[in-house]
Amino acid sequence: MTGGRADERAGGRADGRSPRPKDRRREAGAKPSLVKRAIQKVIGNPGPPKAKKTVRPSARPLVRRPAAAAEIISLLKKTYPDARCALEYRNAYELLCATILSAQCTDARVNMVTPTLFARYPTPFDLAAAHPGEVEEIIKSTGFFRNKTKSLIGMAQALVSEHAGEVPQTMEELRKLQGVGRKTANVVLGNAYGINEGVTVDTHVTRLTGLLGLSRGTDAVKIEEELMQVYPREDWGLLSHLLISHGRQVCIARRPRCADCVLAQLCPSAVP
């Protein structure tokens, strides 16, 4: 047999067809990957241009000047003269239940559920003896309904056994109740009893105090401490309602209306 290997070494193939591209590269001794890397080393490889991001400022200086902080709350008071707790209640017991339900849930949704809950369990004594399954069915739409049911019934049982069915009026006693943290206790004390023990810090308050430069971080306890240093005690209860109203109506998280904001001149995060 002649041809075969000899023809292949001469540049052809044993079957008489033209060399494949891979064969041509091998014959020419080219190494594309090495050549490409050498070129990139000389001219650089910037890649596709990066799109510029328009980011709302997040690093804010603190508004420690008393005059600036005072002006902020003064403008909010004028803008929202009717600012108040959005939860609907008739007494401290109902407000306590509603606030527990408001965790990870909108006030509007809670207000849709509580009329049925309070009609079925009008007092802590009734709720303390409730069957968990019945409570779960009523509050299911508020989310985390099993944990909330445990908190509601446990709270009611503590009110009956330790407080004669009355909601306590101190931070220490309230926080001992099942499902009650500092935020919930502040809501009850400030709105049901008019006691300004602290500032209620929810997601709106956290976001707005950061944007306005009134707080440094996102920890609710630290934010509350900073606000209590800036504002007098008589404003602690109202402050959260003012900020929540502003956050819902103007300083909306995804589409802030800075052009319509009465605080634009004082806000270091305002977008022109």
Backbone as numpy.savetxt, mean C-alpha at the origin, in Angstrom:
# Nx Ny Nz CAx CAy CAz Cx Cy Cz
38.03 -47.60 -55.73 37.19 -46.41 -55.73 38.06 -45.19 -55.73
37.83 -44.32 -56.67 38.59 -43.07 -56.74 37.66 -41.91 -56.53
38.15 -40.71 -56.30 37.32 -39.51 -56.03 37.17 -39.35 -54.54
36.08 -39.83 -53.94 35.81 -39.83 -52.50 36.57 -38.79 -51.71
37.51 -39.26 -50.88 38.26 -38.39 -49.97 39.09 -37.38 -50.73
39.65 -37.82 -51.88 40.50 -36.90 -52.66 39.70 -35.72 -53.13
38.46 -35.98 -53.61 37.63 -34.88 -54.08 37.26 -33.95 -52.95
36.96 -34.50 -51.77 36.59 -33.68 -50.63 37.74 -32.78 -50.22
39.00 -33.36 -50.27 40.14 -32.54 -49.90 40.38 -31.47 -50.93
39.98 -31.68 -52.17 40.18 -30.70 -53.24 39.15 -29.61 -53.21
38.17 -29.71 -52.32 37.17 -28.64 -52.21 35.79 -29.08 -52.58
35.62 -30.27 -53.13 34.30 -30.75 -53.47 33.82 -31.75 -52.46
32.68 -32.40 -52.77 32.13 -33.43 -51.90 32.04 -34.71 -52.67
32.02 -35.81 -51.97 32.01 -37.13 -52.63 30.79 -37.29 -53.50
29.67 -36.60 -53.13 28.44 -36.77 -53.92 28.36 -35.79 -55.07
29.44 -34.98 -55.26 29.47 -34.07 -56.41 28.82 -32.73 -56.17
28.18 -32.50 -54.96 27.51 -31.22 -54.70 28.50 -30.19 -54.19
28.08 -28.92 -54.22 28.95 -27.83 -53.78 29.15 -27.90 -52.27
30.26 -27.38 -51.77 30.51 -27.40 -50.32 29.43 -26.63 -49.57
29.08 -27.10 -48.35 28.12 -26.40 -47.51 28.76 -25.16 -46.91
27.94 -24.17 -46.51 28.50 -22.94 -45.92 29.43 -23.24 -44.77
29.07 -24.22 -43.94 29.91 -24.56 -42.80 31.27 -25.06 -43.27
31.22 -25.82 -44.41 32.48 -26.33 -44.95 33.33 -25.18 -45.46
32.68 -24.16 -46.11 33.43 -23.02 -46.64 34.11 -22.26 -45.52
33.38 -22.06 -44.37 33.98 -21.35 -43.25 35.18 -22.12 -42.70
35.01 -23.44 -42.65 36.10 -24.27 -42.14 37.31 -24.17 -43.05
37.04 -24.19 -44.39 38.12 -24.10 -45.36 38.83 -22.75 -45.26
38.06 -21.69 -45.05 38.66 -20.35 -45.00 39.31 -20.09 -43.65
39.06 -20.98 -42.68 39.67 -20.82 -41.37 39.04 -19.70 -40.56
37.82 -19.22 -40.92 37.17 -18.11 -40.22 36.51 -18.59 -38.94
36.54 -17.75 -37.94 35.88 -18.03 -36.66 34.99 -16.84 -36.33
33.72 -16.86 -36.82 32.82 -15.70 -36.67 32.68 -15.22 -35.24
32.57 -16.13 -34.28 32.33 -15.70 -32.90 33.52 -14.90 -32.37
34.71 -15.34 -32.70 35.90 -14.62 -32.24 36.02 -13.27 -32.92
35.71 -13.22 -34.22 35.76 -11.96 -34.97 34.75 -10.97 -34.40
33.54 -11.45 -34.12 32.48 -10.59 -33.59 32.87 -10.01 -32.25
33.47 -10.86 -31.39 33.88 -10.37 -30.08 34.99 -9.35 -30.19
35.90 -9.55 -31.15 37.00 -8.60 -31.34 36.48 -7.25 -31.79
35.49 -7.26 -32.70 34.91 -6.00 -33.18 34.19 -5.28 -32.06
33.41 -6.04 -31.25 32.68 -5.44 -30.14 33.63 -4.84 -29.11
34.82 -5.48 -28.95 35.79 -4.98 -27.99 36.34 -3.63 -28.41
36.47 -3.46 -29.75 37.01 -2.20 -30.27 35.98 -1.09 -30.28
34.80 -1.38 -30.84 33.79 -0.32 -31.00 32.80 -0.27 -29.86
32.82 -1.26 -28.97 31.87 -1.29 -27.86 30.56 -1.91 -28.29
29.75 -2.28 -27.33 28.45 -2.88 -27.63 27.39 -2.24 -26.75
26.99 -1.02 -27.11 26.03 -0.30 -26.26 24.67 -0.94 -26.20
24.33 -1.77 -27.21 23.01 -2.38 -27.22 21.94 -1.36 -27.55
20.67 -1.78 -27.49 19.58 -0.85 -27.82 19.49 0.27 -26.80
19.14 1.49 -27.24 19.05 2.61 -26.30 17.99 2.35 -25.24
18.30 2.71 -23.99 17.37 2.51 -22.90 16.33 3.62 -22.87
15.08 3.20 -22.71 14.00 4.19 -22.65 14.09 4.97 -21.35
13.89 6.26 -21.44 13.91 7.10 -20.25 12.62 6.93 -19.47
12.75 6.81 -18.18 11.59 6.65 -17.31 11.23 7.98 -16.66
9.95 8.24 -16.66 9.46 9.42 -15.96 8.96 8.96 -14.60
9.74 9.24 -13.59 9.42 8.76 -12.25 9.09 9.93 -11.34
8.00 9.76 -10.61 7.65 10.79 -9.64 8.68 10.78 -8.52
9.17 11.94 -8.09 10.19 11.98 -7.05 9.79 11.16 -5.83
10.78 10.41 -5.30 10.49 9.59 -4.13 11.31 9.99 -2.91
12.44 10.66 -3.14 13.26 11.11 -2.02 12.81 12.51 -1.62
12.24 12.62 -0.45 11.66 13.90 -0.02 12.33 14.42 1.25
12.66 15.69 1.27 13.17 16.26 2.51 12.03 16.42 3.50
12.32 16.31 4.77 11.28 16.47 5.78 10.85 17.91 5.90
9.56 18.11 6.05 9.04 19.45 6.29 9.04 19.66 7.80
10.18 20.01 8.33 10.28 20.18 9.78 9.94 21.60 10.20
9.82 22.51 9.25 9.48 23.88 9.61 8.04 23.93 10.10
7.81 24.33 11.32 6.43 24.37 11.86 5.48 25.16 10.98
5.96 26.23 10.39 5.09 27.07 9.55 4.59 26.29 8.34
5.47 25.50 7.69 5.08 24.74 6.50 4.10 23.63 6.88
4.39 22.93 7.97 3.49 21.86 8.41 2.13 22.42 8.79
2.14 23.57 9.46 0.88 24.21 9.86 0.08 24.66 8.65
0.78 25.14 7.63 0.08 25.60 6.43 -0.56 24.43 5.69
0.11 23.30 5.70 -0.44 22.11 5.04 -1.78 21.72 5.66
-1.83 21.60 6.97 -3.08 21.19 7.61 -4.13 22.29 7.53
-3.71 23.54 7.52 -4.66 24.65 7.41 -5.36 24.61 6.05
-4.60 24.37 5.00 -5.18 24.29 3.65 -6.10 23.08 3.53
-5.72 21.98 4.13 -6.56 20.78 4.08 -7.86 20.99 4.84
-7.80 21.69 5.95 -9.02 21.96 6.73 -9.99 22.81 5.91
-9.48 23.77 5.17 -10.33 24.62 4.35 -10.92 23.85 3.17
-10.12 22.94 2.63 -10.55 22.18 1.46 -11.54 21.07 1.81
-11.37 20.46 2.99 -12.22 19.35 3.41 -12.81 19.63 4.80
-13.72 20.59 4.87 -14.29 20.97 6.18 -15.12 19.86 6.82
-15.60 18.92 6.01 -16.45 17.84 6.53 -15.70 16.51 6.64
-14.39 16.56 6.63 -13.61 15.31 6.70 -13.91 14.55 7.99
-14.21 13.28 7.85 -14.53 12.44 9.02 -14.29 10.99 8.67
-14.49 10.12 9.65 -14.33 8.69 9.44 -15.35 8.20 8.42
-14.90 7.46 7.43 -15.79 6.99 6.37 -16.59 5.75 6.77
-16.20 5.10 7.85 -16.95 3.93 8.32 -18.24 4.37 9.00
-19.30 3.63 8.77 -20.60 3.98 9.35 -20.82 3.19 10.64
-21.16 3.90 11.70 -21.33 3.26 13.02 -22.23 4.13 13.89
-22.75 3.53 14.96 -23.60 4.26 15.90 -23.02 4.31 17.30
-22.05 3.47 17.57 -21.43 3.45 18.89 -20.02 2.86 18.79
-19.32 2.85 19.91 -17.94 2.38 19.92 -17.83 0.91 19.53
-18.79 0.09 19.94 -18.78 -1.33 19.60 -18.86 -1.52 18.08
-19.79 -0.81 17.44 -19.93 -0.94 15.99 -18.70 -0.42 15.26
-18.11 0.67 15.75 -16.91 1.20 15.10 -15.75 0.22 15.26
-15.65 -0.41 16.40 -14.59 -1.38 16.63 -14.72 -2.56 15.67
-15.93 -3.07 15.51 -16.17 -4.16 14.57 -15.85 -3.74 13.14
-16.32 -2.56 12.75 -16.12 -2.07 11.38 -14.63 -1.87 11.09
-13.88 -1.38 12.06 -12.45 -1.13 11.85 -11.69 -2.44 11.70
-12.07 -3.45 12.47 -11.45 -4.76 12.32 -11.72 -5.31 10.91
-12.93 -5.12 10.43 -13.29 -5.60 9.09 -12.60 -4.82 7.98
-12.19 -3.59 8.26 -11.61 -2.74 7.22 -10.19 -3.12 6.83
-9.57 -4.04 7.55 -8.21 -4.47 7.21 -8.21 -5.11 5.81
-7.37 -4.60 4.93 -7.27 -5.11 3.56 -8.62 -5.07 2.84
-9.42 -4.05 3.15 -10.75 -3.93 2.53 -11.14 -2.46 2.50
-11.93 -2.08 1.52 -12.35 -0.69 1.42 -13.45 -0.38 2.43
-13.51 0.88 2.83 -14.55 1.31 3.77 -15.94 1.11 3.15
-16.02 1.35 1.84 -17.31 1.21 1.16 -17.83 -0.23 1.25
-16.94 -1.20 1.08 -17.34 -2.60 1.18 -17.75 -2.95 2.61
-17.01 -2.44 3.58 -17.35 -2.70 4.98 -18.74 -2.15 5.29
-19.03 -0.95 4.78 -20.33 -0.32 5.04 -21.48 -1.09 4.40
-21.18 -1.92 3.41 -22.22 -2.76 2.80 -22.51 -3.99 3.65
-21.53 -4.40 4.45 -21.64 -5.63 5.24 -22.16 -5.39 6.65
-21.72 -4.30 7.27 -22.03 -4.08 8.69 -23.51 -3.95 9.04
-24.38 -3.40 8.19 -25.79 -3.36 8.59 -26.36 -4.75 8.92
-26.02 -5.73 8.11 -26.48 -7.10 8.37 -25.83 -7.67 9.63
-24.53 -7.40 9.79 -23.81 -7.89 10.96 -24.38 -7.32 12.25
-24.63 -6.01 12.26 -25.12 -5.37 13.49 -26.59 -5.70 13.77
-27.35 -5.98 12.71 -28.74 -6.39 12.92 -28.79 -7.78 13.57
-27.85 -8.63 13.16 -27.81 -10.00 13.71 -27.14 -10.04 15.09
-26.13 -9.19 15.29 -25.39 -9.16 16.56 -25.29 -7.71 17.05
-26.33 -7.18 17.60 -26.37 -5.75 17.99 -25.50 -5.38 19.19
-25.08 -6.35 19.99 -24.26 -6.06 21.17 -23.09 -7.04 21.25
-22.06 -6.72 22.03 -20.95 -7.66 22.22 -21.41 -8.99 22.79
-22.46 -8.99 23.59 -22.98 -10.23 24.17 -23.50 -11.16 23.08
-24.17 -10.58 22.09 -24.69 -11.39 20.97 -23.54 -11.94 20.12
-22.57 -11.09 19.83 -21.45 -11.52 18.99 -20.56 -12.53 19.71
-20.43 -12.41 21.01 -19.61 -13.34 21.78 -20.15 -14.76 21.71
-21.47 -14.90 21.54 -22.09 -16.22 21.48 -22.37 -16.68 20.05
-21.86 -15.95 19.08 -22.16 -16.24 17.67 -21.48 -17.52 17.20
-22.11 -18.17 16.23 -21.52 -19.33 15.58 -20.57 -18.82 14.49
-19.32 -19.25 14.48 -18.34 -18.73 13.50 -18.81 -18.82 12.05
-19.46 -19.92 11.70 -19.91 -20.09 10.32 -20.90 -19.02 9.89
-21.77 -18.59 10.81 -22.76 -17.57 10.47 -22.10 -16.20 10.28
-21.12 -15.91 11.13 -20.40 -14.64 10.99 -19.60 -14.64 9.69
-18.94 -15.75 9.39 -18.15 -15.85 8.16 -19.01 -15.58 6.93
-20.21 -16.12 6.92 -21.09 -15.94 5.78 -21.47 -14.47 5.59
-21.65 -13.75 6.68 -22.03 -12.33 6.60 -20.87 -11.47 6.11
-19.66 -11.73 6.59 -18.53 -10.84 6.30 -17.62 -11.37 5.19
-18.02 -12.42 4.53 -17.16 -13.09 3.55 -16.59 -12.15 2.49
-17.37 -11.20 2.03 -16.94 -10.33 0.94 -15.85 -9.34 1.35
-15.55 -9.23 2.64 -14.52 -8.28 3.08 -13.11 -8.88 2.99
-13.02 -10.19 2.69 -11.72 -10.84 2.58 -11.18 -11.27 3.93
-10.33 -12.30 3.90 -9.74 -12.84 5.14 -10.81 -13.08 6.19
-11.97 -13.56 5.76 -13.14 -13.62 6.63 -13.00 -14.61 7.79
-12.20 -15.64 7.63 -12.04 -16.59 8.73 -11.25 -15.95 9.88
-10.14 -15.29 9.54 -9.35 -14.62 10.57 -10.14 -13.47 11.21
-10.89 -12.74 10.38 -11.68 -11.64 10.90 -12.79 -12.13 11.82
-13.35 -13.27 11.48 -14.39 -13.86 12.34 -13.82 -14.22 13.71
-12.64 -14.83 13.72 -11.99 -15.16 14.99 -11.73 -13.90 15.80
-11.29 -12.84 15.12 -11.00 -11.59 15.82 -12.27 -10.97 16.38
-13.33 -10.95 15.59 -14.59 -10.35 16.03 -15.16 -11.09 17.25
-15.24 -12.40 17.16 -15.81 -13.18 18.26 -14.89 -13.13 19.49
-13.58 -13.24 19.26 -12.64 -13.17 20.37 -12.68 -11.82 21.05
-12.78 -10.75 20.26 -12.88 -9.40 20.81 -14.14 -9.25 21.64
-15.27 -9.72 21.11 -16.55 -9.61 21.82 -16.52 -10.41 23.13
-15.94 -11.58 23.10 -15.86 -12.38 24.31 -15.02 -11.69 25.39
-13.95 -11.02 24.97 -13.12 -10.28 25.93 -13.87 -9.08 26.50
-14.66 -8.41 25.64 -15.46 -7.27 26.13 -16.45 -7.73 27.20
-17.05 -8.90 26.97 -18.04 -9.42 27.91 -17.39 -9.88 29.21
-16.30 -10.62 29.11 -15.68 -11.20 30.30 -14.83 -10.23 31.10
-14.25 -9.22 30.42 -13.31 -8.34 31.11 -13.78 -6.89 31.24
-14.76 -6.49 30.42 -15.17 -5.08 30.43 -16.69 -4.90 30.52
-17.38 -5.92 30.95 -18.84 -5.86 31.13 -19.55 -5.43 29.85
-19.00 -5.80 28.71 -19.62 -5.48 27.43 -19.34 -4.09 26.91
-18.50 -3.32 27.61 -18.18 -1.96 27.19 -16.82 -1.92 26.48
-16.72 -1.07 25.46 -15.44 -0.89 24.76 -14.55 0.01 25.61
-13.35 -0.45 25.98 -12.48 0.36 26.84 -12.03 1.66 26.16
-11.59 2.59 26.97 -11.23 3.91 26.47 -9.74 4.22 26.63
-8.92 3.20 26.71 -7.48 3.41 26.79 -6.78 2.59 25.71
-5.65 3.08 25.24 -4.87 2.38 24.22 -4.43 1.02 24.72
-3.96 0.95 25.95 -3.45 -0.29 26.51 -4.52 -1.38 26.56
-5.71 -1.02 27.02 -6.78 -2.01 27.13 -7.30 -2.42 25.76
-7.41 -1.49 24.85 -7.89 -1.82 23.51 -6.94 -2.77 22.78
-5.67 -2.53 22.93 -4.69 -3.35 22.22 -4.60 -4.77 22.75
-5.16 -5.03 23.90 -5.21 -6.39 24.44 -6.31 -7.22 23.80
-7.25 -6.55 23.12 -8.36 -7.25 22.48 -7.87 -7.94 21.21
-8.46 -9.09 20.91 -8.07 -9.84 19.73 -8.37 -9.06 18.46
-7.37 -8.99 17.56 -7.55 -8.32 16.29 -7.40 -6.81 16.34
-6.99 -6.27 17.48 -6.88 -4.82 17.63 -5.42 -4.41 17.76
-4.96 -3.59 16.82 -3.61 -3.03 16.88 -3.69 -1.55 17.18
-2.59 -0.87 17.07 -2.56 0.55 17.39 -3.43 1.37 16.44
-3.43 1.01 15.16 -4.24 1.74 14.19 -5.72 1.65 14.55
-6.20 0.45 14.80 -7.61 0.25 15.16 -7.95 0.99 16.44
-7.06 0.91 17.42 -7.29 1.59 18.70 -7.38 3.10 18.50
-6.53 3.65 17.65 -6.56 5.10 17.38 -7.89 5.51 16.74
-8.38 4.66 15.83 -9.65 4.96 15.17 -10.78 5.01 16.19
-10.84 4.03 17.07 -11.91 3.96 18.07 -11.80 5.10 19.07
-10.62 5.32 19.60 -10.44 6.38 20.59 -10.73 7.75 20.01
-10.21 8.03 18.83 -10.37 9.35 18.23 -11.78 9.65 17.76
-12.47 8.64 17.23 -13.79 8.88 16.62 -14.96 8.56 17.55
-14.85 7.52 18.34 -15.95 7.15 19.24 -15.90 7.93 20.55
-14.67 8.25 21.00 -14.53 8.90 22.31 -13.90 10.29 22.26
-13.43 10.71 21.09 -12.80 12.03 20.99 -11.49 12.12 21.75
-10.80 11.00 21.90 -9.53 10.97 22.61 -8.38 10.89 21.60
-7.55 11.91 21.56 -6.43 11.93 20.62 -5.19 11.29 21.26
-5.13 9.98 21.16 -4.00 9.25 21.71 -2.86 9.17 20.72
-3.20 9.23 19.44 -2.18 9.16 18.39 -2.80 9.49 17.04
-2.04 9.22 15.98 -2.49 9.49 14.61 -2.72 8.16 13.90
-3.88 8.00 13.31 -4.18 6.78 12.55 -3.39 6.81 11.24
-2.59 5.79 11.01 -1.75 5.73 9.80 -2.19 4.56 8.93
-2.87 4.87 7.82 -3.25 3.83 6.87 -2.43 4.03 5.59
-2.82 3.37 4.50 -2.04 3.45 3.27 -2.04 4.86 2.69
-3.16 5.56 2.76 -3.22 6.94 2.25 -2.30 7.86 3.06
-2.37 7.74 4.37 -1.54 8.59 5.23 -0.06 8.29 5.00
0.27 7.02 4.88 1.66 6.63 4.61 2.16 7.26 3.31
1.37 7.16 2.27 1.77 7.67 0.96 1.87 9.19 0.94
0.86 9.87 1.46 0.84 11.33 1.39 1.88 11.99 2.30
2.09 11.45 3.49 3.09 12.07 4.36 4.48 11.94 3.76
4.70 10.84 3.01 5.98 10.70 2.33 6.13 11.70 1.20
5.11 11.84 0.38 5.15 12.77 -0.74 5.28 14.22 -0.27
4.64 14.54 0.84 4.67 15.90 1.37 5.93 16.18 2.19
6.73 15.15 2.41 7.94 15.34 3.18 7.72 15.40 4.67
6.59 14.87 5.14 6.28 14.89 6.57 6.83 13.67 7.30
7.26 12.67 6.54 7.80 11.46 7.15 8.90 10.90 6.27
9.73 10.06 6.86 10.88 9.51 6.14 10.60 8.18 5.46
9.95 7.27 6.18 9.83 5.92 5.66 8.41 5.45 5.49
8.24 4.12 5.61 6.93 3.50 5.39 6.43 2.75 6.63
7.19 2.75 7.70 6.76 2.08 8.92 5.72 2.92 9.63
4.54 2.33 9.86 3.42 3.09 10.42 3.73 3.70 11.78
4.42 2.95 12.62 4.73 3.45 13.97 5.65 4.66 13.91
6.68 4.59 13.06 7.62 5.71 12.93 6.94 6.93 12.32
6.07 6.69 11.33 5.34 7.80 10.71 4.47 8.49 11.75
3.78 7.70 12.56 2.93 8.26 13.61 3.76 9.11 14.58
4.90 8.61 14.98 5.76 9.35 15.91 6.20 10.68 15.31
6.56 10.66 14.03 7.00 11.90 13.37 5.87 12.92 13.27
4.67 12.43 12.94 3.53 13.34 12.83 3.14 13.92 14.19
3.27 13.12 15.22 2.95 13.59 16.57 3.95 14.65 17.05
5.15 14.64 16.49 6.15 15.65 16.82 5.88 16.96 16.07
5.30 16.83 14.87 5.08 18.01 14.02 3.78 18.73 14.39
2.72 17.96 14.70 1.41 18.55 14.92 0.97 18.49 16.38
0.20 19.47 16.82 -0.29 19.48 18.20 -1.33 18.38 18.40
-1.51 17.93 19.64 -2.41 16.83 19.96 -3.83 17.05 19.45
-4.32 18.29 19.52 -5.71 18.53 19.11 -5.95 18.25 17.63
-4.89 18.14 16.84 -5.05 17.86 15.40 -4.80 16.40 15.04
-4.38 15.59 15.99 -4.02 14.21 15.66 -5.18 13.42 15.08
-6.35 13.53 15.67 -7.49 12.75 15.20 -7.96 13.18 13.82
-7.97 14.48 13.58 -8.47 15.00 12.31 -7.47 14.83 11.18
-6.19 14.87 11.49 -5.15 14.84 10.46 -5.31 13.67 9.50
-5.55 12.48 10.03 -5.67 11.31 9.15 -6.87 11.43 8.23
-7.99 11.97 8.73 -9.18 12.13 7.88 -8.91 13.12 6.75
-8.18 14.16 7.04 -7.85 15.16 6.01 -6.96 14.55 4.93
-5.94 13.82 5.35 -5.03 13.21 4.39 -5.71 12.12 3.57
-6.58 11.35 4.22 -7.32 10.30 3.49 -8.24 10.93 2.45
-8.94 11.99 2.83 -9.83 12.68 1.88 -9.04 13.20 0.70
-7.89 13.80 0.97 -7.06 14.36 -0.10 -6.50 13.25 -1.00
-6.14 12.13 -0.37 -5.60 11.02 -1.14 -6.63 10.37 -2.04
-7.89 10.39 -1.64 -8.94 9.78 -2.44 -9.44 10.70 -3.55
-9.41 11.99 -3.30 -10.01 12.92 -4.24 -9.03 13.62 -5.17
-7.81 13.89 -4.71 -6.86 14.66 -5.52 -5.52 13.94 -5.70
-4.87 13.62 -4.61 -3.56 12.97 -4.70 -3.74 11.46 -4.85
-4.34 11.09 -5.97 -4.66 9.69 -6.24 -3.38 8.95 -6.62
-3.21 7.76 -6.11 -1.95 7.03 -6.26 -1.50 6.89 -7.71
-2.38 6.44 -8.59 -1.98 6.16 -9.97 -2.13 7.36 -10.91
-2.90 8.33 -10.53 -3.09 9.50 -11.40 -3.25 10.75 -10.54
-2.20 11.19 -9.89 -2.29 12.39 -9.03 -2.64 13.63 -9.82
-3.54 14.42 -9.29 -3.99 15.65 -9.95 -3.23 16.84 -9.35
-1.94 16.88 -9.61 -1.09 17.92 -9.02 -1.52 19.33 -9.45
-2.05 19.45 -10.67 -2.47 20.77 -11.16 -3.65 21.32 -10.36
-4.42 20.44 -9.73 -5.58 20.86 -8.95 -5.33 20.81 -7.45
-4.10 20.55 -7.05 -3.79 20.34 -5.64 -3.50 21.66 -4.91
-4.16 21.87 -3.79 -3.95 23.09 -3.01 -2.60 23.07 -2.30
-1.97 21.88 -2.27 -0.69 21.76 -1.59 0.49 21.73 -2.57
0.23 21.96 -3.85 1.27 21.83 -4.87 2.50 22.68 -4.57
2.28 23.91 -4.09 3.41 24.81 -3.82 4.22 24.36 -2.62
3.64 23.54 -1.77 4.34 23.08 -0.56 4.87 21.66 -0.71
4.44 20.98 -1.76 4.78 19.56 -1.93 6.06 19.38 -2.76
7.11 18.83 -2.19 8.36 18.62 -2.93 8.24 17.54 -4.00
7.14 16.81 -4.02 6.95 15.74 -5.00 5.97 16.12 -6.10
5.48 17.35 -6.09 4.49 17.77 -7.09 5.07 17.71 -8.49
4.30 17.20 -9.42 4.71 17.10 -10.82 4.13 18.30 -11.57
4.98 19.09 -12.24 4.48 20.28 -12.98 3.46 19.93 -14.03
